[in-house]
Amino acid sequence: MKRQRRQRKADKKKQFVEAEVWDEEVEEHQESPTDQPDETGWKASTAHMSGISRLARVGVWALVASGPALGMLAFLSASGPAQGATKPVVAAAPASSVGPAGFAELFVAAYLQAGQGTERDLAPYYSGSFALAVKPGTREATQSTVLASREVQPGYWSITVAADVTAHDDKGKAKRLGVQYFRVGIQATGPASAGGADKAASDAGYAATSLPAQVAAPASVKPGGLAYETDRGSSSADPSVETARGFLAAYLTGSTELDRYTSPGTRLQPISPAPYAALKVTGVQDDSSGSGQQKVPADGTVLHQLVQVDATDQAGSPVSLSYALTLKSRAGRWEVASVDDAPAIRASSPPSAAPHTTTTTPSPDAATATPSPSPSNS
């Protein structure tokens, strides 16, 4: 015990001596003549620099120790949503009406041919309980097309089918009833591409929710005025009329080369095989001003034409046709630059409503086709 006490006293004395030596060294460094202030006014001494070094080492170790925490903070900041950033919105693809429309068209065709005793023919389309009073085979759709489609709610469609209906009497004599219109409700299952509302589904299915309903014809529309206000007739003295005549003869009958009537660079090709044997121009209208075009104007002048023709087919029957052409002048002659997609209309002349003039004879069995309860088909 005495030895341990003497050792502790010796250690304390040694620490006091080392402290005194350290203070003397610091004072010597502070009084050194080399410790002169620099140009900035700061006085750099060895003791001062030693303290700065210790502070730098402490700072470095602090940064090393805080490294993992700073890294985690940076990761969380990068992975989190940016404040105020707008997330891109993926637009949902609209549902396609192709499947429901095709199904409705087939249903209407089967419905018109079905009758009493053949209700099961409609089972693939409609599974409700109903009875038909009309005789089977009394009506048929010689032609049909979908005229309108509207999605009432997701996966549920209202389809309007136009059908050219022919009726047959007991002796088999046919009578055309005209175009009739039928509206059908169709439910679709499957993805939007099939008209359904189930994004996860891959298979499509369709079902009618009732028998077709015959509806009125859609409203007729009177077209706006065309842009061809000048009547050129069919005179061969008009160079533009002659160009149209020669071009359409080559285009429809193949009697001459088409290139001789077209502008350089156009890629127009004649119809092949030629559907007609002869052609006659019956009238030409254009959008030019003045009553006559005996001379071809300056190069680059554009002329729009609406040409009426009577073409004779290979069987000798005449067929009336209309063509919208764009002509361009070059080297003292007119050349066809394009066959237009549709006749040009005046921008200030929109279409207007017009009374429906097509008359249709009601089907004699229209009233008897109304569904009625039938326990036998439940």
Helices and strands as residue ranges (DSSP letters): H 2-30, H 46-79, H 98-113, G 119-122, E 139-153, E 156-168, E 174-189, G 192-194, E 205-208, E 213-215, E 220-222, E 230-233, H 239-253, G 259-261, E 276-286, E 302-313, E 318-330, E 333-339, E 352-354, G 367-369, G 375-377
